[in-house]
């Protein structure tokens, strides 16, 4: 029996690409570039390795605006929790 605490939601959701790596790199070249600060880079790494499971990415604009205005997501996600800051 493992002594590790199970991930929130019951399973890790690693978001790293393996087989699709070349396609993802090719697609990334056509996307706009943004500069991330060290906190954003850290959050991106944690998302990619599954440490924020069950989160699968950052909030979109609509969810962000709804949280700012009403303190709730546009769409209800079961099992969602805030990421640590």
PDB file of N, CA, C and O in Angstrom:
ATOM      1  N   UNK A   1       0.847  -1.194   0.000  1.00  0.00           N
ATOM      2  CA  UNK A   1       0.000   0.000   0.000  1.00  0.00           C
ATOM      3  C   UNK A   1       0.883   1.244   0.000  1.00  0.00           C
ATOM      4  O   UNK A   1       1.851   1.326   0.756  1.00  0.00           O
ATOM      5  N   UNK A   2       0.552   2.190  -0.832  1.00  0.00           N
ATOM      6  CA  UNK A   2       1.345   3.405  -0.951  1.00  0.00           C
ATOM      7  C   UNK A   2       1.099   4.321   0.238  1.00  0.00           C
ATOM      8  O   UNK A   2      -0.020   4.420   0.743  1.00  0.00           O
ATOM      9  N   UNK A   3       2.160   4.991   0.678  1.00  0.00           N
ATOM     10  CA  UNK A   3       2.026   5.953   1.770  1.00  0.00           C
ATOM     11  C   UNK A   3       1.756   7.360   1.240  1.00  0.00           C
ATOM     12  O   UNK A   3       1.644   8.309   2.015  1.00  0.00           O
ATOM     13  N   UNK A   4       1.652   7.491  -0.091  1.00  0.00           N
ATOM     14  CA  UNK A   4       1.366   8.794  -0.687  1.00  0.00           C
ATOM     15  C   UNK A   4      -0.107   9.146  -0.548  1.00  0.00           C
ATOM     16  O   UNK A   4      -0.974   8.274  -0.611  1.00  0.00           O
ATOM     17  N   UNK A   5      -0.377  10.407  -0.362  1.00  0.00           N
ATOM     18  CA  UNK A   5      -1.750  10.892  -0.326  1.00  0.00           C
ATOM     19  C   UNK A   5      -2.287  10.853  -1.753  1.00  0.00           C
ATOM     20  O   UNK A   5      -1.611  11.312  -2.674  1.00  0.00           O
ATOM     21  N   UNK A   6      -3.495  10.312  -1.957  1.00  0.00           N
ATOM     22  CA  UNK A   6      -4.025  10.270  -3.326  1.00  0.00           C
ATOM     23  C   UNK A   6      -4.283  11.686  -3.852  1.00  0.00           C
ATOM     24  O   UNK A   6      -4.626  12.579  -3.077  1.00  0.00           O
ATOM     25  N   UNK A   7      -4.123  11.892  -5.147  1.00  0.00           N
ATOM     26  CA  UNK A   7      -4.366  13.223  -5.714  1.00  0.00           C
ATOM     27  C   UNK A   7      -5.836  13.605  -5.614  1.00  0.00           C
ATOM     28  O   UNK A   7      -6.716  12.744  -5.604  1.00  0.00           O
ATOM     29  N   UNK A   8      -6.088  14.904  -5.539  1.00  0.00           N
ATOM     30  CA  UNK A   8      -7.459  15.403  -5.511  1.00  0.00           C
ATOM     31  C   UNK A   8      -8.156  14.959  -6.795  1.00  0.00           C
ATOM     32  O   UNK A   8      -7.613  15.131  -7.886  1.00  0.00           O
ATOM     33  N   UNK A   9      -9.326  14.404  -6.675  1.00  0.00           N
ATOM     34  CA  UNK A   9     -10.044  13.910  -7.846  1.00  0.00           C
ATOM     35  C   UNK A   9      -9.738  12.455  -8.149  1.00  0.00           C
ATOM     36  O   UNK A   9     -10.342  11.877  -9.052  1.00  0.00           O
ATOM     37  N   UNK A  10      -8.798  11.838  -7.405  1.00  0.00           N
ATOM     38  CA  UNK A  10      -8.544  10.414  -7.530  1.00  0.00           C
ATOM     39  C   UNK A  10      -7.435  10.000  -8.476  1.00  0.00           C
ATOM     40  O   UNK A  10      -6.943   8.875  -8.388  1.00  0.00           O
ATOM     41  N   UNK A  11      -7.027  10.884  -9.384  1.00  0.00           N
ATOM     42  CA  UNK A  11      -5.940  10.505 -10.297  1.00  0.00           C
ATOM     43  C   UNK A  11      -5.191  11.747 -10.765  1.00  0.00           C
ATOM     44  O   UNK A  11      -5.754  12.838 -10.855  1.00  0.00           O
ATOM     45  N   UNK A  12      -3.911  11.555 -11.060  1.00  0.00           N
ATOM     46  CA  UNK A  12      -3.103  12.647 -11.595  1.00  0.00           C
ATOM     47  C   UNK A  12      -3.471  12.895 -13.048  1.00  0.00           C
ATOM     48  O   UNK A  12      -3.770  11.961 -13.792  1.00  0.00           O
ATOM     49  N   UNK A  13      -3.448  14.135 -13.436  1.00  0.00           N
ATOM     50  CA  UNK A  13      -3.722  14.495 -14.827  1.00  0.00           C
ATOM     51  C   UNK A  13      -2.496  15.180 -15.417  1.00  0.00           C
ATOM     52  O   UNK A  13      -2.503  16.397 -15.606  1.00  0.00           O
ATOM     53  N   UNK A  14      -1.433  14.412 -15.714  1.00  0.00           N
ATOM     54  CA  UNK A  14      -0.268  15.057 -16.320  1.00  0.00           C
ATOM     55  C   UNK A  14      -0.616  15.588 -17.708  1.00  0.00           C
ATOM     56  O   UNK A  14      -1.287  14.915 -18.490  1.00  0.00           O
ATOM     57  N   UNK A  15      -0.161  16.780 -18.001  1.00  0.00           N
ATOM     58  CA  UNK A  15      -0.507  17.435 -19.263  1.00  0.00           C
ATOM     59  C   UNK A  15       0.690  17.541 -20.204  1.00  0.00           C
ATOM     60  O   UNK A  15       0.703  18.373 -21.112  1.00  0.00           O
ATOM     61  N   UNK A  16       1.690  16.698 -19.983  1.00  0.00           N
ATOM     62  CA  UNK A  16       2.868  16.694 -20.847  1.00  0.00           C
ATOM     63  C   UNK A  16       2.546  15.975 -22.145  1.00  0.00           C
ATOM     64  O   UNK A  16       1.768  15.021 -22.152  1.00  0.00           O
ATOM     65  N   UNK A  17       3.132  16.422 -23.229  1.00  0.00           N
ATOM     66  CA  UNK A  17       2.939  15.746 -24.514  1.00  0.00           C
ATOM     67  C   UNK A  17       4.116  14.815 -24.761  1.00  0.00           C
ATOM     68  O   UNK A  17       5.244  15.116 -24.371  1.00  0.00           O
ATOM     69  N   UNK A  18       3.860  13.706 -25.396  1.00  0.00           N
ATOM     70  CA  UNK A  18       4.956  12.800 -25.747  1.00  0.00           C
ATOM     71  C   UNK A  18       4.877  12.488 -27.235  1.00  0.00           C
ATOM     72  O   UNK A  18       5.687  12.979 -28.022  1.00  0.00           O
ATOM     73  N   UNK A  19       3.902  11.674 -27.618  1.00  0.00           N
ATOM     74  CA  UNK A  19       3.760  11.295 -29.024  1.00  0.00           C
ATOM     75  C   UNK A  19       3.443  12.497 -29.912  1.00  0.00           C
ATOM     76  O   UNK A  19       3.830  12.530 -31.080  1.00  0.00           O
ATOM     77  N   UNK A  20       2.740  13.481 -29.356  1.00  0.00           N
ATOM     78  CA  UNK A  20       2.311  14.641 -30.140  1.00  0.00           C
ATOM     79  C   UNK A  20       3.323  15.779 -30.082  1.00  0.00           C
ATOM     80  O   UNK A  20       3.025  16.886 -30.529  1.00  0.00           O
ATOM     81  N   UNK A  21       4.512  15.530 -29.542  1.00  0.00           N
ATOM     82  CA  UNK A  21       5.478  16.598 -29.285  1.00  0.00           C
ATOM     83  C   UNK A  21       5.803  17.416 -30.537  1.00  0.00           C
ATOM     84  O   UNK A  21       5.748  18.646 -30.503  1.00  0.00           O
ATOM     85  N   UNK A  22       6.134  16.754 -31.622  1.00  0.00           N
ATOM     86  CA  UNK A  22       6.518  17.479 -32.842  1.00  0.00           C
ATOM     87  C   UNK A  22       5.369  18.332 -33.369  1.00  0.00           C
ATOM     88  O   UNK A  22       5.579  19.473 -33.781  1.00  0.00           O
ATOM     89  N   UNK A  23       4.161  17.784 -33.359  1.00  0.00           N
ATOM     90  CA  UNK A  23       2.997  18.544 -33.802  1.00  0.00           C
ATOM     91  C   UNK A  23       2.729  19.733 -32.899  1.00  0.00           C
ATOM     92  O   UNK A  23       2.380  20.814 -33.373  1.00  0.00           O
ATOM     93  N   UNK A  24       2.892  19.534 -31.587  1.00  0.00           N
ATOM     94  CA  UNK A  24       2.667  20.617 -30.631  1.00  0.00           C
ATOM     95  C   UNK A  24       3.703  21.724 -30.816  1.00  0.00           C
ATOM     96  O   UNK A  24       3.366  22.907 -30.758  1.00  0.00           O
ATOM     97  N   UNK A  25       4.955  21.346 -31.036  1.00  0.00           N
ATOM     98  CA  UNK A  25       5.997  22.354 -31.265  1.00  0.00           C
ATOM     99  C   UNK A  25       5.739  23.136 -32.545  1.00  0.00           C
ATOM    100  O   UNK A  25       5.932  24.351 -32.589  1.00  0.00           O
ATOM    101  N   UNK A  26       5.307  22.442 -33.575  1.00  0.00           N
ATOM    102  CA  UNK A  26       5.000  23.098 -34.843  1.00  0.00           C
ATOM    103  C   UNK A  26       3.836  24.072 -34.674  1.00  0.00           C
ATOM    104  O   UNK A  26       3.883  25.197 -35.172  1.00  0.00           O
ATOM    105  N   UNK A  27       2.794  23.634 -33.972  1.00  0.00           N
ATOM    106  CA  UNK A  27       1.640  24.507 -33.731  1.00  0.00           C
ATOM    107  C   UNK A  27       2.034  25.708 -32.880  1.00  0.00           C
ATOM    108  O   UNK A  27       1.566  26.820 -33.124  1.00  0.00           O
ATOM    109  N   UNK A  28       2.890  25.492 -31.885  1.00  0.00           N
ATOM    110  CA  UNK A  28       3.298  26.569 -30.979  1.00  0.00           C
ATOM    111  C   UNK A  28       3.993  27.705 -31.724  1.00  0.00           C
ATOM    112  O   UNK A  28       3.891  28.862 -31.317  1.00  0.00           O
ATOM    113  N   UNK A  29       4.693  27.390 -32.802  1.00  0.00           N
ATOM    114  CA  UNK A  29       5.401  28.421 -33.568  1.00  0.00           C
ATOM    115  C   UNK A  29       4.449  29.427 -34.200  1.00  0.00           C
ATOM    116  O   UNK A  29       4.843  30.559 -34.483  1.00  0.00           O
ATOM    117  N   UNK A  30       3.194  29.023 -34.425  1.00  0.00           N
ATOM    118  CA  UNK A  30       2.230  29.924 -35.057  1.00  0.00           C
ATOM    119  C   UNK A  30       1.394  30.703 -34.036  1.00  0.00           C
ATOM    120  O   UNK A  30       0.594  31.557 -34.418  1.00  0.00           O
ATOM    121  N   UNK A  31       1.572  30.421 -32.757  1.00  0.00           N
ATOM    122  CA  UNK A  31       0.793  31.091 -31.716  1.00  0.00           C
ATOM    123  C   UNK A  31       1.484  32.373 -31.264  1.00  0.00           C
ATOM    124  O   UNK A  31       2.702  32.499 -31.392  1.00  0.00           O
ATOM    125  N   UNK A  32       0.710  33.331 -30.735  1.00  0.00           N
ATOM    126  CA  UNK A  32       1.332  34.550 -30.206  1.00  0.00           C
ATOM    127  C   UNK A  32       2.249  34.202 -29.030  1.00  0.00           C
ATOM    128  O   UNK A  32       1.968  33.274 -28.271  1.00  0.00           O
ATOM    129  N   UNK A  33       3.331  34.942 -28.887  1.00  0.00           N
ATOM    130  CA  UNK A  33       4.250  34.735 -27.773  1.00  0.00           C
ATOM    131  C   UNK A  33       3.885  35.668 -26.635  1.00  0.00           C
ATOM    132  O   UNK A  33       3.509  36.820 -26.855  1.00  0.00           O
ATOM    133  N   UNK A  34       4.000  35.162 -25.416  1.00  0.00           N
ATOM    134  CA  UNK A  34       3.775  35.981 -24.226  1.00  0.00           C
ATOM    135  C   UNK A  34       4.957  35.778 -23.283  1.00  0.00           C
ATOM    136  O   UNK A  34       5.637  34.753 -23.332  1.00  0.00           O
ATOM    137  N   UNK A  35       5.188  36.756 -22.436  1.00  0.00           N
ATOM    138  CA  UNK A  35       6.245  36.661 -21.438  1.00  0.00           C
ATOM    139  C   UNK A  35       5.609  36.307 -20.104  1.00  0.00           C
ATOM    140  O   UNK A  35       4.658  36.956 -19.668  1.00  0.00           O
ATOM    141  N   UNK A  36       6.137  35.274 -19.457  1.00  0.00           N
ATOM    142  CA  UNK A  36       5.624  34.837 -18.166  1.00  0.00           C
ATOM    143  C   UNK A  36       6.586  35.253 -17.068  1.00  0.00           C
ATOM    144  O   UNK A  36       7.802  35.223 -17.252  1.00  0.00           O
ATOM    145  N   UNK A  37       6.028  35.647 -15.910  1.00  0.00           N
ATOM    146  CA  UNK A  37       6.895  35.910 -14.767  1.00  0.00           C
ATOM    147  C   UNK A  37       7.187  34.578 -14.065  1.00  0.00           C
ATOM    148  O   UNK A  37       6.660  33.541 -14.467  1.00  0.00           O
ATOM    149  N   UNK A  38       8.008  34.600 -13.038  1.00  0.00           N
ATOM    150  CA  UNK A  38       8.435  33.349 -12.398  1.00  0.00           C
ATOM    151  C   UNK A  38       7.266  32.596 -11.767  1.00  0.00           C
ATOM    152  O   UNK A  38       7.269  31.365 -11.765  1.00  0.00           O
ATOM    153  N   UNK A  39       6.274  33.293 -11.235  1.00  0.00           N
ATOM    154  CA  UNK A  39       5.100  32.641 -10.643  1.00  0.00           C
ATOM    155  C   UNK A  39       4.291  31.932 -11.722  1.00  0.00           C
ATOM    156  O   UNK A  39       3.843  30.803 -11.523  1.00  0.00           O
ATOM    157  N   UNK A  40       4.102  32.590 -12.864  1.00  0.00           N
ATOM    158  CA  UNK A  40       3.352  31.985 -13.967  1.00  0.00           C
ATOM    159  C   UNK A  40       4.080  30.771 -14.535  1.00  0.00           C
ATOM    160  O   UNK A  40       3.448  29.771 -14.878  1.00  0.00           O
ATOM    161  N   UNK A  41       5.395  30.852 -14.636  1.00  0.00           N
ATOM    162  CA  UNK A  41       6.181  29.699 -15.099  1.00  0.00           C
ATOM    163  C   UNK A  41       6.024  28.545 -14.123  1.00  0.00           C
ATOM    164  O   UNK A  41       5.846  27.398 -14.532  1.00  0.00           O
ATOM    165  N   UNK A  42       6.090  28.850 -12.832  1.00  0.00           N
ATOM    166  CA  UNK A  42       5.918  27.817 -11.803  1.00  0.00           C
ATOM    167  C   UNK A  42       4.545  27.164 -11.909  1.00  0.00           C
ATOM    168  O   UNK A  42       4.436  25.939 -11.847  1.00  0.00           O
ATOM    169  N   UNK A  43       3.494  27.970 -12.068  1.00  0.00           N
ATOM    170  CA  UNK A  43       2.140  27.423 -12.217  1.00  0.00           C
ATOM    171  C   UNK A  43       2.034  26.550 -13.462  1.00  0.00           C
ATOM    172  O   UNK A  43       1.402  25.495 -13.427  1.00  0.00           O
ATOM    173  N   UNK A  44       2.643  26.980 -14.552  1.00  0.00           N
ATOM    174  CA  UNK A  44       2.617  26.213 -15.794  1.00  0.00           C
ATOM    175  C   UNK A  44       3.302  24.856 -15.619  1.00  0.00           C
ATOM    176  O   UNK A  44       2.795  23.836 -16.088  1.00  0.00           O
ATOM    177  N   UNK A  45       4.441  24.846 -14.952  1.00  0.00           N
ATOM    178  CA  UNK A  45       5.149  23.588 -14.691  1.00  0.00           C
ATOM    179  C   UNK A  45       4.306  22.675 -13.811  1.00  0.00           C
ATOM    180  O   UNK A  45       4.206  21.477 -14.074  1.00  0.00           O
ATOM    181  N   UNK A  46       3.698  23.238 -12.765  1.00  0.00           N
ATOM    182  CA  UNK A  46       2.867  22.430 -11.858  1.00  0.00           C
ATOM    183  C   UNK A  46       1.656  21.853 -12.594  1.00  0.00           C
ATOM    184  O   UNK A  46       1.294  20.698 -12.368  1.00  0.00           O
ATOM    185  N   UNK A  47       1.029  22.637 -13.467  1.00  0.00           N
ATOM    186  CA  UNK A  47      -0.079  22.120 -14.276  1.00  0.00           C
ATOM    187  C   UNK A  47       0.391  20.977 -15.169  1.00  0.00           C
ATOM    188  O   UNK A  47      -0.254  19.932 -15.250  1.00  0.00           O
ATOM    189  N   UNK A  48       1.524  21.187 -15.839  1.00  0.00           N
ATOM    190  CA  UNK A  48       2.026  20.200 -16.799  1.00  0.00           C
ATOM    191  C   UNK A  48       2.357  18.872 -16.147  1.00  0.00           C
ATOM    192  O   UNK A  48       2.126  17.820 -16.744  1.00  0.00           O
ATOM    193  N   UNK A  49       2.896  18.896 -14.926  1.00  0.00           N
ATOM    194  CA  UNK A  49       3.284  17.644 -14.276  1.00  0.00           C
ATOM    195  C   UNK A  49       2.146  17.006 -13.494  1.00  0.00           C
ATOM    196  O   UNK A  49       2.324  15.940 -12.905  1.00  0.00           O
ATOM    197  N   UNK A  50       0.972  17.648 -13.479  1.00  0.00           N
ATOM    198  CA  UNK A  50      -0.188  17.060 -12.821  1.00  0.00           C
ATOM    199  C   UNK A  50      -0.332  17.428 -11.360  1.00  0.00           C
ATOM    200  O   UNK A  50      -1.210  16.897 -10.679  1.00  0.00           O
ATOM    201  N   UNK A  51       0.510  18.328 -10.855  1.00  0.00           N
ATOM    202  CA  UNK A  51       0.470  18.683  -9.437  1.00  0.00           C
ATOM    203  C   UNK A  51      -0.805  19.428  -9.046  1.00  0.00           C
ATOM    204  O   UNK A  51      -1.178  19.421  -7.873  1.00  0.00           O
ATOM    205  N   UNK A  52      -1.469  20.058  -9.984  1.00  0.00           N
ATOM    206  CA  UNK A  52      -2.719  20.763  -9.701  1.00  0.00           C
ATOM    207  C   UNK A  52      -3.939  19.930 -10.098  1.00  0.00           C
ATOM    208  O   UNK A  52      -5.028  20.477 -10.269  1.00  0.00           O
ATOM    209  N   UNK A  53      -3.767  18.619 -10.245  1.00  0.00           N
ATOM    210  CA  UNK A  53      -4.901  17.748 -10.597  1.00  0.00           C
ATOM    211  C   UNK A  53      -6.042  18.020  -9.632  1.00  0.00           C
ATOM    212  O   UNK A  53      -5.792  18.157  -8.434  1.00  0.00           O
ATOM    213  N   UNK A  54      -7.265  18.105 -10.089  1.00  0.00           N
ATOM    214  CA  UNK A  54      -7.767  17.771 -11.407  1.00  0.00           C
ATOM    215  C   UNK A  54      -7.812  18.949 -12.381  1.00  0.00           C
ATOM    216  O   UNK A  54      -8.424  18.840 -13.444  1.00  0.00           O
ATOM    217  N   UNK A  55      -7.174  20.075 -12.039  1.00  0.00           N
ATOM    218  CA  UNK A  55      -7.166  21.203 -12.974  1.00  0.00           C
ATOM    219  C   UNK A  55      -6.440  20.813 -14.250  1.00  0.00           C
ATOM    220  O   UNK A  55      -5.434  20.104 -14.213  1.00  0.00           O
ATOM    221  N   UNK A  56      -6.961  21.282 -15.383  1.00  0.00           N
ATOM    222  CA  UNK A  56      -6.378  20.947 -16.678  1.00  0.00           C
ATOM    223  C   UNK A  56      -5.885  22.179 -17.420  1.00  0.00           C
ATOM    224  O   UNK A  56      -5.522  22.090 -18.593  1.00  0.00           O
ATOM    225  N   UNK A  57      -5.867  23.308 -16.761  1.00  0.00           N
ATOM    226  CA  UNK A  57      -5.394  24.522 -17.411  1.00  0.00           C
ATOM    227  C   UNK A  57      -5.836  25.757 -16.647  1.00  0.00           C
ATOM    228  O   UNK A  57      -6.483  25.669 -15.603  1.00  0.00           O
ATOM    229  N   UNK A  58      -5.477  26.892 -17.185  1.00  0.00           N
ATOM    230  CA  UNK A  58      -5.862  28.158 -16.577  1.00  0.00           C
ATOM    231  C   UNK A  58      -7.305  28.489 -16.945  1.00  0.00           C
ATOM    232  O   UNK A  58      -7.844  27.956 -17.916  1.00  0.00           O
ATOM    233  N   UNK A  59      -7.919  29.361 -16.173  1.00  0.00           N
ATOM    234  CA  UNK A  59      -9.281  29.799 -16.485  1.00  0.00           C
ATOM    235  C   UNK A  59      -9.289  30.567 -17.798  1.00  0.00           C
ATOM    236  O   UNK A  59      -8.342  31.284 -18.121  1.00  0.00           O
ATOM    237  N   UNK A  60     -10.359  30.408 -18.541  1.00  0.00           N
ATOM    238  CA  UNK A  60     -10.569  31.217 -19.730  1.00  0.00           C
ATOM    239  C   UNK A  60     -11.095  32.588 -19.331  1.00  0.00           C
ATOM    240  O   UNK A  60     -11.399  32.832 -18.163  1.00  0.00           O
ATOM    241  N   UNK A  61     -11.199  33.472 -20.303  1.00  0.00           N
ATOM    242  CA  UNK A  61     -11.638  34.843 -20.037  1.00  0.00           C
ATOM    243  C   UNK A  61     -13.020  34.897 -19.378  1.00  0.00           C
ATOM    244  O   UNK A  61     -13.220  35.644 -18.420  1.00  0.00           O
ATOM    245  N   UNK A  62     -13.981  34.102 -19.891  1.00  0.00           N
ATOM    246  CA  UNK A  62     -15.342  34.153 -19.343  1.00  0.00           C
ATOM    247  C   UNK A  62     -15.380  33.703 -17.887  1.00  0.00           C
ATOM    248  O   UNK A  62     -16.029  34.340 -17.059  1.00  0.00           O
ATOM    249  N   UNK A  63     -14.684  32.602 -17.567  1.00  0.00           N
ATOM    250  CA  UNK A  63     -14.643  32.155 -16.174  1.00  0.00           C
ATOM    251  C   UNK A  63     -13.960  33.195 -15.292  1.00  0.00           C
ATOM    252  O   UNK A  63     -14.434  33.484 -14.194  1.00  0.00           O
ATOM    253  N   UNK A  64     -12.848  33.759 -15.768  1.00  0.00           N
ATOM    254  CA  UNK A  64     -12.130  34.767 -14.997  1.00  0.00           C
ATOM    255  C   UNK A  64     -13.035  35.960 -14.685  1.00  0.00           C
ATOM    256  O   UNK A  64     -13.110  36.401 -13.538  1.00  0.00           O
ATOM    257  N   UNK A  65     -13.720  36.478 -15.704  1.00  0.00           N
ATOM    258  CA  UNK A  65     -14.592  37.635 -15.495  1.00  0.00           C
ATOM    259  C   UNK A  65     -15.739  37.301 -14.545  1.00  0.00           C
ATOM    260  O   UNK A  65     -16.142  38.138 -13.737  1.00  0.00           O
ATOM    261  N   UNK A  66     -16.262  36.085 -14.638  1.00  0.00           N
ATOM    262  CA  UNK A  66     -17.347  35.679 -13.739  1.00  0.00           C
ATOM    263  C   UNK A  66     -16.846  35.575 -12.304  1.00  0.00           C
ATOM    264  O   UNK A  66     -17.553  35.968 -11.376  1.00  0.00           O
ATOM    265  N   UNK A  67     -15.639  35.052 -12.107  1.00  0.00           N
ATOM    266  CA  UNK A  67     -15.078  34.949 -10.756  1.00  0.00           C
ATOM    267  C   UNK A  67     -14.838  36.338 -10.173  1.00  0.00           C
ATOM    268  O   UNK A  67     -15.135  36.576  -9.002  1.00  0.00           O
ATOM    269  N   UNK A  68     -14.306  37.253 -10.976  1.00  0.00           N
ATOM    270  CA  UNK A  68     -14.067  38.615 -10.499  1.00  0.00           C
ATOM    271  C   UNK A  68     -15.388  39.282 -10.117  1.00  0.00           C
ATOM    272  O   UNK A  68     -15.472  39.935  -9.077  1.00  0.00           O
ATOM    273  N   UNK A  69     -16.410  39.124 -10.942  1.00  0.00           N
ATOM    274  CA  UNK A  69     -17.696  39.794 -10.712  1.00  0.00           C
ATOM    275  C   UNK A  69     -18.545  39.108  -9.646  1.00  0.00           C
ATOM    276  O   UNK A  69     -19.136  39.774  -8.795  1.00  0.00           O
ATOM    277  N   UNK A  70     -18.607  37.763  -9.692  1.00  0.00           N
ATOM    278  CA  UNK A  70     -19.575  37.038  -8.859  1.00  0.00           C
ATOM    279  C   UNK A  70     -18.971  35.994  -7.929  1.00  0.00           C
ATOM    280  O   UNK A  70     -19.697  35.317  -7.202  1.00  0.00           O
ATOM    281  N   UNK A  71     -17.649  35.860  -7.945  1.00  0.00           N
ATOM    282  CA  UNK A  71     -16.966  34.854  -7.121  1.00  0.00           C
ATOM    283  C   UNK A  71     -17.427  33.429  -7.429  1.00  0.00           C
ATOM    284  O   UNK A  71     -17.486  32.588  -6.532  1.00  0.00           O
ATOM    285  N   UNK A  72     -17.752  33.158  -8.688  1.00  0.00           N
ATOM    286  CA  UNK A  72     -18.105  31.799  -9.099  1.00  0.00           C
ATOM    287  C   UNK A  72     -17.753  31.611 -10.566  1.00  0.00           C
ATOM    288  O   UNK A  72     -17.644  32.572 -11.327  1.00  0.00           O
ATOM    289  N   UNK A  73     -17.577  30.343 -10.944  1.00  0.00           N
ATOM    290  CA  UNK A  73     -17.250  30.030 -12.327  1.00  0.00           C
ATOM    291  C   UNK A  73     -18.485  30.125 -13.204  1.00  0.00           C
ATOM    292  O   UNK A  73     -19.610  29.961 -12.732  1.00  0.00           O
ATOM    293  N   UNK A  74     -18.264  30.393 -14.488  1.00  0.00           N
ATOM    294  CA  UNK A  74     -19.366  30.440 -15.449  1.00  0.00           C
ATOM    295  C   UNK A  74     -20.058  29.084 -15.522  1.00  0.00           C
ATOM    296  O   UNK A  74     -21.287  29.006 -15.546  1.00  0.00           O
ATOM    297  N   UNK A  75     -19.263  28.020 -15.557  1.00  0.00           N
ATOM    298  CA  UNK A  75     -19.783  26.656 -15.606  1.00  0.00           C
ATOM    299  C   UNK A  75     -19.367  25.959 -14.325  1.00  0.00           C
ATOM    300  O   UNK A  75     -18.218  26.082 -13.902  1.00  0.00           O
ATOM    301  N   UNK A  76     -20.275  25.233 -13.706  1.00  0.00           N
ATOM    302  CA  UNK A  76     -19.953  24.513 -12.472  1.00  0.00           C
ATOM    303  C   UNK A  76     -19.120  23.282 -12.795  1.00  0.00           C
ATOM    304  O   UNK A  76     -19.521  22.451 -13.610  1.00  0.00           O
ATOM    305  N   UNK A  77     -17.965  23.168 -12.158  1.00  0.00           N
ATOM    306  CA  UNK A  77     -17.102  21.999 -12.312  1.00  0.00           C
ATOM    307  C   UNK A  77     -17.124  21.235 -10.999  1.00  0.00           C
ATOM    308  O   UNK A  77     -16.818  21.802  -9.950  1.00  0.00           O
ATOM    309  N   UNK A  78     -17.480  19.966 -11.039  1.00  0.00           N
ATOM    310  CA  UNK A  78     -17.472  19.197  -9.804  1.00  0.00           C
ATOM    311  C   UNK A  78     -16.036  18.871  -9.436  1.00  0.00           C
ATOM    312  O   UNK A  78     -15.226  18.509 -10.290  1.00  0.00           O
ATOM    313  N   UNK A  79     -15.736  19.003  -8.167  1.00  0.00           N
ATOM    314  CA  UNK A  79     -14.410  18.657  -7.687  1.00  0.00           C
ATOM    315  C   UNK A  79     -13.349  19.711  -7.928  1.00  0.00           C
ATOM    316  O   UNK A  79     -12.171  19.453  -7.680  1.00  0.00           O
ATOM    317  N   UNK A  80     -13.721  20.889  -8.401  1.00  0.00           N
ATOM    318  CA  UNK A  80     -12.743  21.935  -8.673  1.00  0.00           C
ATOM    319  C   UNK A  80     -12.341  22.611  -7.373  1.00  0.00           C
ATOM    320  O   UNK A  80     -13.174  22.811  -6.490  1.00  0.00           O
ATOM    321  N   UNK A  81     -11.100  22.954  -7.256  1.00  0.00           N
ATOM    322  CA  UNK A  81     -10.613  23.648  -6.080  1.00  0.00           C
ATOM    323  C   UNK A  81      -9.665  24.747  -6.518  1.00  0.00           C
ATOM    324  O   UNK A  81      -9.103  24.667  -7.611  1.00  0.00           O
ATOM    325  N   UNK A  82      -9.468  25.774  -5.695  1.00  0.00           N
ATOM    326  CA  UNK A  82      -8.565  26.855  -6.087  1.00  0.00           C
ATOM    327  C   UNK A  82      -7.116  26.395  -6.044  1.00  0.00           C
ATOM    328  O   UNK A  82      -6.745  25.587  -5.193  1.00  0.00           O
ATOM    329  N   UNK A  83      -6.300  26.903  -6.953  1.00  0.00           N
ATOM    330  CA  UNK A  83      -4.878  26.558  -6.914  1.00  0.00           C
ATOM    331  C   UNK A  83      -4.195  27.404  -5.854  1.00  0.00           C
ATOM    332  O   UNK A  83      -4.561  28.562  -5.651  1.00  0.00           O
ATOM    333  N   UNK A  84      -3.206  26.836  -5.177  1.00  0.00           N
ATOM    334  CA  UNK A  84      -2.500  27.607  -4.148  1.00  0.00           C
ATOM    335  C   UNK A  84      -1.714  28.747  -4.777  1.00  0.00           C
ATOM    336  O   UNK A  84      -1.207  28.622  -5.892  1.00  0.00           O
ATOM    337  N   UNK A  85      -1.618  29.840  -4.069  1.00  0.00           N
ATOM    338  CA  UNK A  85      -0.865  30.999  -4.584  1.00  0.00           C
ATOM    339  C   UNK A  85       0.460  31.128  -3.893  1.00  0.00           C
ATOM    340  O   UNK A  85       1.227  32.043  -4.194  1.00  0.00           O
TER     341      UNK A  85
END
